[in-house]
Amino acid sequence: MSKYEPLWNYLKKNNKDNYKLSYEEIKSILGFDIDHSFLTYKKEAKEYGYEAYKISIKEKTIIFNKI
């Protein structure tokens, strides 16, 4: 099980076309801050029907789109 699985399940469960989640919102879903390992794990989102479309370090947000 991936440490990011709770996030992927959140995306799949709510089934929106897209999400713009702040790092703080993601932290509340996961229970920990995201780190650089997210760049490796983001490909797992495709197994749940989503892609990490845009990661903004400046805005501290990630946009996920349904694929």
N, CA, C and O atoms as a Tripos MOL2 file, in Angstrom:
@<TRIPOS>MOLECULE
protein
  268   267    67     0     0
PROTEIN
NO_CHARGES

@<TRIPOS>ATOM
      1 N           0.8400   -1.1880    0.0000 N.3       1 MET1
      2 CA          0.0000    0.0000    0.0000 C.3       1 MET1
      3 C           0.8840    1.2510    0.0000 C.2       1 MET1
      4 O           1.8460    1.3530    0.7620 O.2       1 MET1
      5 N           0.5440    2.1700   -0.8490 N.am      2 SER2
      6 CA          1.2750    3.4260   -0.9550 C.3       2 SER2
      7 C           0.9070    4.3540    0.1980 C.2       2 SER2
      8 O          -0.2220    4.3360    0.6880 O.2       2 SER2
      9 N           1.8620    5.1560    0.6200 N.am      3 LYS3
     10 CA          1.5590    6.1160    1.6760 C.3       3 LYS3
     11 C           0.5920    7.1980    1.1860 C.2       3 LYS3
     12 O          -0.0010    7.9060    1.9990 O.2       3 LYS3
     13 N           0.4290    7.3310   -0.1270 N.am      4 TYR4
     14 CA         -0.4900    8.3200   -0.6940 C.3       4 TYR4
     15 C          -1.8680    7.7390   -1.0350 C.2       4 TYR4
     16 O          -2.7250    8.4460   -1.5650 O.2       4 TYR4
     17 N          -2.0780    6.4770   -0.7380 N.am      5 GLU5
     18 CA         -3.3540    5.8420   -1.0640 C.3       5 GLU5
     19 C          -4.5710    6.5590   -0.4730 C.2       5 GLU5
     20 O          -5.5970    6.6340   -1.1510 O.2       5 GLU5
     21 N          -4.5140    7.0910    0.7560 N.am      6 PRO6
     22 CA         -5.6840    7.8310    1.2530 C.3       6 PRO6
     23 C          -6.0620    9.0200    0.3640 C.2       6 PRO6
     24 O          -7.2430    9.3380    0.2210 O.2       6 PRO6
     25 N          -5.0730    9.6680   -0.2260 N.am      7 LEU7
     26 CA         -5.3460   10.7850   -1.1400 C.3       7 LEU7
     27 C          -6.0030   10.2800   -2.4130 C.2       7 LEU7
     28 O          -6.9810   10.8650   -2.8780 O.2       7 LEU7
     29 N          -5.4780    9.2030   -2.9810 N.am      8 TRP8
     30 CA         -6.0610    8.6540   -4.2090 C.3       8 TRP8
     31 C          -7.5020    8.1970   -3.9530 C.2       8 TRP8
     32 O          -8.3810    8.4110   -4.7880 O.2       8 TRP8
     33 N          -7.7390    7.5710   -2.8070 N.am      9 ASN9
     34 CA         -9.0910    7.1350   -2.4660 C.3       9 ASN9
     35 C         -10.0320    8.3230   -2.2880 C.2       9 ASN9
     36 O         -11.2020    8.2490   -2.6630 O.2       9 ASN9
     37 N          -9.5300    9.4080   -1.7210 N.am     10 TYR10
     38 CA        -10.3220   10.6340   -1.5630 C.3      10 TYR10
     39 C         -10.7570   11.1570   -2.9270 C.2      10 TYR10
     40 O         -11.9250   11.4970   -3.1190 O.2      10 TYR10
     41 N          -9.8330   11.2210   -3.8670 N.am     11 LEU11
     42 CA        -10.1550   11.7060   -5.2120 C.3      11 LEU11
     43 C         -11.2090   10.8170   -5.8620 C.2      11 LEU11
     44 O         -12.1940   11.3050   -6.4160 O.2      11 LEU11
     45 N         -10.9920    9.5170   -5.7880 N.am     12 LYS12
     46 CA        -11.8960    8.5620   -6.4290 C.3      12 LYS12
     47 C         -13.2860    8.5940   -5.7830 C.2      12 LYS12
     48 O         -14.3020    8.5630   -6.4780 O.2      12 LYS12
     49 N         -13.3190    8.6550   -4.4660 N.am     13 LYS13
     50 CA        -14.5880    8.6250   -3.7350 C.3      13 LYS13
     51 C         -15.4620    9.8340   -4.0650 C.2      13 LYS13
     52 O         -16.6700    9.6960   -4.2590 O.2      13 LYS13
     53 N         -14.8570   11.0110   -4.1300 N.am     14 ASN14
     54 CA        -15.6140   12.2330   -4.3810 C.3      14 ASN14
     55 C         -15.9120   12.4540   -5.8570 C.2      14 ASN14
     56 O         -16.8220   13.2080   -6.2020 O.2      14 ASN14
     57 N         -15.1460   11.7950   -6.7330 N.am     15 ASN15
     58 CA        -15.4510   11.6960   -8.1640 C.3      15 ASN15
     59 C         -15.7380   13.0140   -8.8720 C.2      15 ASN15
     60 O         -16.6690   13.0930   -9.6730 O.2      15 ASN15
     61 N         -14.9630   14.0340   -8.5920 N.am     16 LYS16
     62 CA        -15.1000   15.3050   -9.3070 C.3      16 LYS16
     63 C         -14.2700   15.2580  -10.5860 C.2      16 LYS16
     64 O         -13.3700   14.4290  -10.7220 O.2      16 LYS16
     65 N         -14.5790   16.1510  -11.5190 N.am     17 ASP17
     66 CA        -13.7930   16.2370  -12.7500 C.3      17 ASP17
     67 C         -12.3960   16.7710  -12.4750 C.2      17 ASP17
     68 O         -11.4300   16.3650  -13.1210 O.2      17 ASP17
     69 N         -12.2910   17.6940  -11.5040 N.am     18 ASN18
     70 CA        -10.9810   18.2050  -11.1190 C.3      18 ASN18
     71 C         -11.0100   18.7210   -9.6940 C.2      18 ASN18
     72 O         -12.0650   19.0430   -9.1480 O.2      18 ASN18
     73 N          -9.8550   18.7910   -9.1200 N.am     19 TYR19
     74 CA         -9.6570   19.2710   -7.7620 C.3      19 TYR19
     75 C          -8.5080   20.2530   -7.7620 C.2      19 TYR19
     76 O          -7.5440   20.0920   -8.5100 O.2      19 TYR19
     77 N          -8.6090   21.2640   -6.9300 N.am     20 LYS20
     78 CA         -7.4640   22.1210   -6.6350 C.3      20 LYS20
     79 C          -7.3100   22.0650   -5.1180 C.2      20 LYS20
     80 O          -8.0390   22.7290   -4.3800 O.2      20 LYS20
     81 N          -6.3650   21.2740   -4.6740 N.am     21 LEU21
     82 CA         -6.1630   21.0570   -3.2500 C.3      21 LEU21
     83 C          -4.9000   21.7590   -2.7780 C.2      21 LEU21
     84 O          -3.8530   21.6870   -3.4200 O.2      21 LEU21
     85 N          -5.0180   22.4340   -1.6510 N.am     22 SER22
     86 CA         -3.8420   23.0600   -1.0500 C.3      22 SER22
     87 C          -3.0170   21.9930   -0.3450 C.2      22 SER22
     88 O          -3.5080   20.9030   -0.0510 O.2      22 SER22
     89 N          -1.7750   22.3170   -0.0830 N.am     23 TYR23
     90 CA         -0.9250   21.3920    0.6600 C.3      23 TYR23
     91 C          -1.5390   21.0870    2.0250 C.2      23 TYR23
     92 O          -1.4300   19.9640    2.5170 O.2      23 TYR23
     93 N          -2.1840   22.0830    2.6410 N.am     24 GLU24
     94 CA         -2.8220   21.8820    3.9500 C.3      24 GLU24
     95 C          -4.0030   20.9160    3.8520 C.2      24 GLU24
     96 O          -4.1850   20.0700    4.7270 O.2      24 GLU24
     97 N          -4.8090   21.0380    2.7890 N.am     25 GLU25
     98 CA         -5.9260   20.1020    2.5920 C.3      25 GLU25
     99 C          -5.4000   18.6830    2.3940 C.2      25 GLU25
    100 O          -5.9620   17.7240    2.9220 O.2      25 GLU25
    101 N          -4.3350   18.5610    1.6410 N.am     26 ILE26
    102 CA         -3.7380   17.2460    1.4130 C.3      26 ILE26
    103 C          -3.1840   16.6810    2.7170 C.2      26 ILE26
    104 O          -3.3020   15.4860    2.9870 O.2      26 ILE26
    105 N          -2.5770   17.5540    3.5220 N.am     27 LYS27
    106 CA         -2.0640   17.1180    4.8240 C.3      27 LYS27
    107 C          -3.1980   16.5880    5.6990 C.2      27 LYS27
    108 O          -3.0200   15.5940    6.4020 O.2      27 LYS27
    109 N          -4.3620   17.2430    5.6640 N.am     28 SER28
    110 CA         -5.4860   16.7810    6.4940 C.3      28 SER28
    111 C          -6.0270   15.4350    6.0020 C.2      28 SER28
    112 O          -6.5410   14.6470    6.7960 O.2      28 SER28
    113 N          -5.9150   15.1730    4.7110 N.am     29 ILE29
    114 CA         -6.3560   13.8830    4.1590 C.3      29 ILE29
    115 C          -5.3560   12.7820    4.5100 C.2      29 ILE29
    116 O          -5.7430   11.6780    4.8940 O.2      29 ILE29
    117 N          -4.0780   13.0940    4.3760 N.am     30 LEU30
    118 CA         -3.0230   12.0890    4.5650 C.3      30 LEU30
    119 C          -2.5670   11.9340    6.0090 C.2      30 LEU30
    120 O          -2.1950   10.8410    6.4360 O.2      30 LEU30
    121 N          -2.5990   13.0270    6.7540 N.am     31 GLY31
    122 CA         -2.0750   12.9970    8.1100 C.3      31 GLY31
    123 C          -0.5980   13.3560    8.1810 C.2      31 GLY31
    124 O           0.0120   13.2580    9.2460 O.2      31 GLY31
    125 N          -0.0210   13.7680    7.0650 N.am     32 PHE32
    126 CA          1.3790   14.2010    7.0260 C.3      32 PHE32
    127 C           1.5710   15.1610    5.8590 C.2      32 PHE32
    128 O           0.7740   15.1870    4.9220 O.2      32 PHE32
    129 N           2.6390   15.9460    5.9330 N.am     33 ASP33
    130 CA          2.9750   16.8720    4.8460 C.3      33 ASP33
    131 C           3.4870   16.0980    3.6380 C.2      33 ASP33
    132 O           4.1910   15.0990    3.7790 O.2      33 ASP33
    133 N           3.1210   16.5750    2.4470 N.am     34 ILE34
    134 CA          3.7030   15.9670    1.2530 C.3      34 ILE34
    135 C           5.1550   16.4270    1.1460 C.2      34 ILE34
    136 O           5.5220   17.4920    1.6410 O.2      34 ILE34
    137 N           5.9580   15.6160    0.5010 N.am     35 ASP35
    138 CA          7.3650   15.9490    0.3200 C.3      35 ASP35
    139 C           7.7660   15.6330   -1.1230 C.2      35 ASP35
    140 O           6.9120   15.3590   -1.9660 O.2      35 ASP35
    141 N           9.0490   15.6730   -1.3950 N.am     36 HIS36
    142 CA          9.5230   15.4330   -2.7640 C.3      36 HIS36
    143 C           9.1740   14.0420   -3.2790 C.2      36 HIS36
    144 O           9.1270   13.8270   -4.4900 O.2      36 HIS36
    145 N           8.9330   13.1080   -2.3870 N.am     37 SER37
    146 CA          8.5700   11.7610   -2.8330 C.3      37 SER37
    147 C           7.2530   11.7680   -3.6080 C.2      37 SER37
    148 O           6.9750   10.8450   -4.3730 O.2      37 SER37
    149 N           6.4420   12.8130   -3.4070 N.am     38 PHE38
    150 CA          5.1810   12.9020   -4.1420 C.3      38 PHE38
    151 C           5.4220   12.8570   -5.6430 C.2      38 PHE38
    152 O           4.6100   12.3050   -6.3850 O.2      38 PHE38
    153 N           6.5100   13.4220   -6.0890 N.am     39 LEU39
    154 CA          6.8190   13.4370   -7.5230 C.3      39 LEU39
    155 C           6.9690   12.0260   -8.0760 C.2      39 LEU39
    156 O           6.6580   11.7780   -9.2410 O.2      39 LEU39
    157 N           7.4380   11.1120   -7.2560 N.am     40 THR40
    158 CA          7.5500    9.7080   -7.6610 C.3      40 THR40
    159 C           6.1920    9.0160   -7.5990 C.2      40 THR40
    160 O           5.8340    8.2460   -8.4890 O.2      40 THR40
    161 N           5.4530    9.2970   -6.5500 N.am     41 TYR41
    162 CA          4.1830    8.6020   -6.3100 C.3      41 TYR41
    163 C           3.0120    9.1430   -7.1160 C.2      41 TYR41
    164 O           1.9950    8.4620   -7.2410 O.2      41 TYR41
    165 N           3.1240   10.3520   -7.6680 N.am     42 LYS42
    166 CA          1.9820   10.9590   -8.3520 C.3      42 LYS42
    167 C           1.4590   10.1070   -9.4980 C.2      42 LYS42
    168 O           0.2820   10.2080   -9.8460 O.2      42 LYS42
    169 N           2.3000    9.2730  -10.0900 N.am     43 LYS43
    170 CA          1.8520    8.4190  -11.1900 C.3      43 LYS43
    171 C           0.8090    7.4020  -10.7400 C.2      43 LYS43
    172 O           0.0310    6.9060  -11.5550 O.2      43 LYS43
    173 N           0.7890    7.0870   -9.4370 N.am     44 GLU44
    174 CA         -0.1980    6.1460   -8.9010 C.3      44 GLU44
    175 C          -1.6290    6.6600   -9.0430 C.2      44 GLU44
    176 O          -2.5680    5.8660   -9.0940 O.2      44 GLU44
    177 N          -1.8020    7.9680   -9.1080 N.am     45 ALA45
    178 CA         -3.1350    8.5570   -9.2160 C.3      45 ALA45
    179 C          -3.8610    8.0480  -10.4600 C.2      45 ALA45
    180 O          -5.0890    7.9610  -10.4720 O.2      45 ALA45
    181 N          -3.1100    7.7130  -11.4990 N.am     46 LYS46
    182 CA         -3.7300    7.2270  -12.7410 C.3      46 LYS46
    183 C          -4.4970    5.9270  -12.5260 C.2      46 LYS46
    184 O          -5.4850    5.6650  -13.2110 O.2      46 LYS46
    185 N          -4.0410    5.1110  -11.5730 N.am     47 GLU47
    186 CA         -4.7490    3.8680  -11.2570 C.3      47 GLU47
    187 C          -6.1250    4.1440  -10.6610 C.2      47 GLU47
    188 O          -6.9900    3.2690  -10.6490 O.2      47 GLU47
    189 N          -6.3220    5.3640  -10.1670 N.am     48 TYR48
    190 CA         -7.5850    5.7620   -9.5490 C.3      48 TYR48
    191 C          -8.3730    6.7130  -10.4450 C.2      48 TYR48
    192 O          -9.4050    7.2480  -10.0400 O.2      48 TYR48
    193 N          -7.8820    6.9170  -11.6610 N.am     49 GLY49
    194 CA         -8.5970    7.7240  -12.6400 C.3      49 GLY49
    195 C          -8.2560    9.2040  -12.6540 C.2      49 GLY49
    196 O          -9.0000   10.0040  -13.2230 O.2      49 GLY49
    197 N          -7.1360    9.5840  -12.0330 N.am     50 TYR50
    198 CA         -6.7490   10.9890  -11.9710 C.3      50 TYR50
    199 C          -5.2860   11.1730  -12.3390 C.2      50 TYR50
    200 O          -4.4960   10.2290  -12.3200 O.2      50 TYR50
    201 N          -4.9450   12.4190  -12.6750 N.am     51 GLU51
    202 CA         -3.5590   12.7760  -12.8970 C.3      51 GLU51
    203 C          -3.2530   14.0500  -12.1250 C.2      51 GLU51
    204 O          -4.1130   14.9190  -11.9840 O.2      51 GLU51
    205 N          -2.0350   14.1580  -11.6270 N.am     52 ALA52
    206 CA         -1.5760   15.3950  -10.9950 C.3      52 ALA52
    207 C          -1.2160   16.3330  -12.1420 C.2      52 ALA52
    208 O          -0.1210   16.2550  -12.6990 O.2      52 ALA52
    209 N          -2.1390   17.2120  -12.4850 N.am     53 TYR53
    210 CA         -2.0050   18.0600  -13.6610 C.3      53 TYR53
    211 C          -0.9980   19.1850  -13.4440 C.2      53 TYR53
    212 O          -0.1430   19.4330  -14.2940 O.2      53 TYR53
    213 N          -1.1040   19.8710  -12.2930 N.am     54 LYS54
    214 CA         -0.2010   21.0000  -12.0490 C.3      54 LYS54
    215 C           0.1330   21.0730  -10.5670 C.2      54 LYS54
    216 O          -0.7520   21.0800   -9.7110 O.2      54 LYS54
    217 N           1.4110   21.1260  -10.2870 N.am     55 ILE55
    218 CA          1.8950   21.2830   -8.9200 C.3      55 ILE55
    219 C           2.4860   22.6840   -8.8230 C.2      55 ILE55
    220 O           3.4570   23.0010   -9.5100 O.2      55 ILE55
    221 N           1.9010   23.5200   -7.9700 N.am     56 SER56
    222 CA          2.3870   24.8840   -7.8050 C.3      56 SER56
    223 C           3.0590   25.0220   -6.4430 C.2      56 SER56
    224 O           2.3970   25.0030   -5.4060 O.2      56 SER56
    225 N           4.3570   25.1570   -6.4620 N.am     57 ILE57
    226 CA          5.1050   25.3480   -5.2190 C.3      57 ILE57
    227 C           4.8220   26.7370   -4.6580 C.2      57 ILE57
    228 O           4.7400   26.9190   -3.4430 O.2      57 ILE57
    229 N           4.6740   27.7090   -5.5440 N.am     58 LYS58
    230 CA          4.4160   29.0860   -5.1160 C.3      58 LYS58
    231 C           3.0650   29.1940   -4.4110 C.2      58 LYS58
    232 O           2.9780   29.7750   -3.3290 O.2      58 LYS58
    233 N           2.0020   28.6350   -5.0200 N.am     59 GLU59
    234 CA          0.6620   28.7010   -4.4380 C.3      59 GLU59
    235 C           0.4180   27.6160   -3.3950 C.2      59 GLU59
    236 O          -0.5600   27.6660   -2.6490 O.2      59 GLU59
    237 N           1.3160   26.6380   -3.3510 N.am     60 LYS60
    238 CA          1.1760   25.4750   -2.4650 C.3      60 LYS60
    239 C          -0.1380   24.7400   -2.7290 C.2      60 LYS60
    240 O          -0.9150   24.4560   -1.8180 O.2      60 LYS60
    241 N          -0.3540   24.4410   -4.0180 N.am     61 THR61
    242 CA         -1.5480   23.7140   -4.4400 C.3      61 THR61
    243 C          -1.1720   22.6610   -5.4740 C.2      61 THR61
    244 O          -0.1300   22.7380   -6.1250 O.2      61 THR61
    245 N          -2.0570   21.6770   -5.6010 N.am     62 ILE62
    246 CA         -1.9400   20.6760   -6.6540 C.3      62 ILE62
    247 C          -3.3010   20.5730   -7.3200 C.2      62 ILE62
    248 O          -4.3290   20.4630   -6.6520 O.2      62 ILE62
    249 N          -3.2940   20.6090   -8.6420 N.am     63 ILE63
    250 CA         -4.5200   20.4230   -9.4110 C.3      63 ILE63
    251 C          -4.5200   18.9970   -9.9410 C.2      63 ILE63
    252 O          -3.5650   18.5510  -10.5770 O.2      63 ILE63
    253 N          -5.6080   18.2930   -9.6660 N.am     64 PHE64
    254 CA         -5.8070   16.9350  -10.1610 C.3      64 PHE64
    255 C          -6.9460   16.9660  -11.1700 C.2      64 PHE64
    256 O          -7.9800   17.5850  -10.9230 O.2      64 PHE64
    257 N          -6.7610   16.3070  -12.2930 N.am     65 ASN65
    258 CA         -7.8050   16.2000  -13.3020 C.3      65 ASN65
    259 C          -8.1920   14.7370  -13.4930 C.2      65 ASN65
    260 O          -7.3510   13.8390  -13.4380 O.2      65 ASN65
    261 N          -9.4770   14.5230  -13.7170 N.am     66 LYS66
    262 CA         -9.9650   13.1760  -14.0190 C.3      66 LYS66
    263 C          -9.5100   12.8240  -15.4250 C.2      66 LYS66
    264 O          -9.5420   13.6620  -16.3260 O.2      66 LYS66
    265 N          -9.0870   11.5840  -15.6090 N.am     67 ILE67
    266 CA         -8.6440   11.1610  -16.9470 C.3      67 ILE67
    267 C          -9.5940   10.1270  -17.5190 C.2      67 ILE67
    268 O          -9.3880    9.6510  -18.6350 O.2      67 ILE67
@<TRIPOS>BOND
     1     1     2 1
     2     2     3 1
     3     3     4 2
     4     3     5 am
     5     5     6 1
     6     6     7 1
     7     7     8 2
     8     7     9 am
     9     9    10 1
    10    10    11 1
    11    11    12 2
    12    11    13 am
    13    13    14 1
    14    14    15 1
    15    15    16 2
    16    15    17 am
    17    17    18 1
    18    18    19 1
    19    19    20 2
    20    19    21 am
    21    21    22 1
    22    22    23 1
    23    23    24 2
    24    23    25 am
    25    25    26 1
    26    26    27 1
    27    27    28 2
    28    27    29 am
    29    29    30 1
    30    30    31 1
    31    31    32 2
    32    31    33 am
    33    33    34 1
    34    34    35 1
    35    35    36 2
    36    35    37 am
    37    37    38 1
    38    38    39 1
    39    39    40 2
    40    39    41 am
    41    41    42 1
    42    42    43 1
    43    43    44 2
    44    43    45 am
    45    45    46 1
    46    46    47 1
    47    47    48 2
    48    47    49 am
    49    49    50 1
    50    50    51 1
    51    51    52 2
    52    51    53 am
    53    53    54 1
    54    54    55 1
    55    55    56 2
    56    55    57 am
    57    57    58 1
    58    58    59 1
    59    59    60 2
    60    59    61 am
    61    61    62 1
    62    62    63 1
    63    63    64 2
    64    63    65 am
    65    65    66 1
    66    66    67 1
    67    67    68 2
    68    67    69 am
    69    69    70 1
    70    70    71 1
    71    71    72 2
    72    71    73 am
    73    73    74 1
    74    74    75 1
    75    75    76 2
    76    75    77 am
    77    77    78 1
    78    78    79 1
    79    79    80 2
    80    79    81 am
    81    81    82 1
    82    82    83 1
    83    83    84 2
    84    83    85 am
    85    85    86 1
    86    86    87 1
    87    87    88 2
    88    87    89 am
    89    89    90 1
    90    90    91 1
    91    91    92 2
    92    91    93 am
    93    93    94 1
    94    94    95 1
    95    95    96 2
    96    95    97 am
    97    97    98 1
    98    98    99 1
    99    99   100 2
   100    99   101 am
   101   101   102 1
   102   102   103 1
   103   103   104 2
   104   103   105 am
   105   105   106 1
   106   106   107 1
   107   107   108 2
   108   107   109 am
   109   109   110 1
   110   110   111 1
   111   111   112 2
   112   111   113 am
   113   113   114 1
   114   114   115 1
   115   115   116 2
   116   115   117 am
   117   117   118 1
   118   118   119 1
   119   119   120 2
   120   119   121 am
   121   121   122 1
   122   122   123 1
   123   123   124 2
   124   123   125 am
   125   125   126 1
   126   126   127 1
   127   127   128 2
   128   127   129 am
   129   129   130 1
   130   130   131 1
   131   131   132 2
   132   131   133 am
   133   133   134 1
   134   134   135 1
   135   135   136 2
   136   135   137 am
   137   137   138 1
   138   138   139 1
   139   139   140 2
   140   139   141 am
   141   141   142 1
   142   142   143 1
   143   143   144 2
   144   143   145 am
   145   145   146 1
   146   146   147 1
   147   147   148 2
   148   147   149 am
   149   149   150 1
   150   150   151 1
   151   151   152 2
   152   151   153 am
   153   153   154 1
   154   154   155 1
   155   155   156 2
   156   155   157 am
   157   157   158 1
   158   158   159 1
   159   159   160 2
   160   159   161 am
   161   161   162 1
   162   162   163 1
   163   163   164 2
   164   163   165 am
   165   165   166 1
   166   166   167 1
   167   167   168 2
   168   167   169 am
   169   169   170 1
   170   170   171 1
   171   171   172 2
   172   171   173 am
   173   173   174 1
   174   174   175 1
   175   175   176 2
   176   175   177 am
   177   177   178 1
   178   178   179 1
   179   179   180 2
   180   179   181 am
   181   181   182 1
   182   182   183 1
   183   183   184 2
   184   183   185 am
   185   185   186 1
   186   186   187 1
   187   187   188 2
   188   187   189 am
   189   189   190 1
   190   190   191 1
   191   191   192 2
   192   191   193 am
   193   193   194 1
   194   194   195 1
   195   195   196 2
   196   195   197 am
   197   197   198 1
   198   198   199 1
   199   199   200 2
   200   199   201 am
   201   201   202 1
   202   202   203 1
   203   203   204 2
   204   203   205 am
   205   205   206 1
   206   206   207 1
   207   207   208 2
   208   207   209 am
   209   209   210 1
   210   210   211 1
   211   211   212 2
   212   211   213 am
   213   213   214 1
   214   214   215 1
   215   215   216 2
   216   215   217 am
   217   217   218 1
   218   218   219 1
   219   219   220 2
   220   219   221 am
   221   221   222 1
   222   222   223 1
   223   223   224 2
   224   223   225 am
   225   225   226 1
   226   226   227 1
   227   227   228 2
   228   227   229 am
   229   229   230 1
   230   230   231 1
   231   231   232 2
   232   231   233 am
   233   233   234 1
   234   234   235 1
   235   235   236 2
   236   235   237 am
   237   237   238 1
   238   238   239 1
   239   239   240 2
   240   239   241 am
   241   241   242 1
   242   242   243 1
   243   243   244 2
   244   243   245 am
   245   245   246 1
   246   246   247 1
   247   247   248 2
   248   247   249 am
   249   249   250 1
   250   250   251 1
   251   251   252 2
   252   251   253 am
   253   253   254 1
   254   254   255 1
   255   255   256 2
   256   255   257 am
   257   257   258 1
   258   258   259 1
   259   259   260 2
   260   259   261 am
   261   261   262 1
   262   262   263 1
   263   263   264 2
   264   263   265 am
   265   265   266 1
   266   266   267 1
   267   267   268 2
@<TRIPOS>SUBSTRUCTURE
     1 MET1         2 RESIDUE 1 A MET
     2 SER2         6 RESIDUE 1 A SER
     3 LYS3        10 RESIDUE 1 A LYS
     4 TYR4        14 RESIDUE 1 A TYR
     5 GLU5        18 RESIDUE 1 A GLU
     6 PRO6        22 RESIDUE 1 A PRO
     7 LEU7        26 RESIDUE 1 A LEU
     8 TRP8        30 RESIDUE 1 A TRP
     9 ASN9        34 RESIDUE 1 A ASN
    10 TYR10       38 RESIDUE 1 A TYR
    11 LEU11       42 RESIDUE 1 A LEU
    12 LYS12       46 RESIDUE 1 A LYS
    13 LYS13       50 RESIDUE 1 A LYS
    14 ASN14       54 RESIDUE 1 A ASN
    15 ASN15       58 RESIDUE 1 A ASN
    16 LYS16       62 RESIDUE 1 A LYS
    17 ASP17       66 RESIDUE 1 A ASP
    18 ASN18       70 RESIDUE 1 A ASN
    19 TYR19       74 RESIDUE 1 A TYR
    20 LYS20       78 RESIDUE 1 A LYS
    21 LEU21       82 RESIDUE 1 A LEU
    22 SER22       86 RESIDUE 1 A SER
    23 TYR23       90 RESIDUE 1 A TYR
    24 GLU24       94 RESIDUE 1 A GLU
    25 GLU25       98 RESIDUE 1 A GLU
    26 ILE26      102 RESIDUE 1 A ILE
    27 LYS27      106 RESIDUE 1 A LYS
    28 SER28      110 RESIDUE 1 A SER
    29 ILE29      114 RESIDUE 1 A ILE
    30 LEU30      118 RESIDUE 1 A LEU
    31 GLY31      122 RESIDUE 1 A GLY
    32 PHE32      126 RESIDUE 1 A PHE
    33 ASP33      130 RESIDUE 1 A ASP
    34 ILE34      134 RESIDUE 1 A ILE
    35 ASP35      138 RESIDUE 1 A ASP
    36 HIS36      142 RESIDUE 1 A HIS
    37 SER37      146 RESIDUE 1 A SER
    38 PHE38      150 RESIDUE 1 A PHE
    39 LEU39      154 RESIDUE 1 A LEU
    40 THR40      158 RESIDUE 1 A THR
    41 TYR41      162 RESIDUE 1 A TYR
    42 LYS42      166 RESIDUE 1 A LYS
    43 LYS43      170 RESIDUE 1 A LYS
    44 GLU44      174 RESIDUE 1 A GLU
    45 ALA45      178 RESIDUE 1 A ALA
    46 LYS46      182 RESIDUE 1 A LYS
    47 GLU47      186 RESIDUE 1 A GLU
    48 TYR48      190 RESIDUE 1 A TYR
    49 GLY49      194 RESIDUE 1 A GLY
    50 TYR50      198 RESIDUE 1 A TYR
    51 GLU51      202 RESIDUE 1 A GLU
    52 ALA52      206 RESIDUE 1 A ALA
    53 TYR53      210 RESIDUE 1 A TYR
    54 LYS54      214 RESIDUE 1 A LYS
    55 ILE55      218 RESIDUE 1 A ILE
    56 SER56      222 RESIDUE 1 A SER
    57 ILE57      226 RESIDUE 1 A ILE
    58 LYS58      230 RESIDUE 1 A LYS
    59 GLU59      234 RESIDUE 1 A GLU
    60 LYS60      238 RESIDUE 1 A LYS
    61 THR61      242 RESIDUE 1 A THR
    62 ILE62      246 RESIDUE 1 A ILE
    63 ILE63      250 RESIDUE 1 A ILE
    64 PHE64      254 RESIDUE 1 A PHE
    65 ASN65      258 RESIDUE 1 A ASN
    66 LYS66      262 RESIDUE 1 A LYS
    67 ILE67      266 RESIDUE 1 A ILE
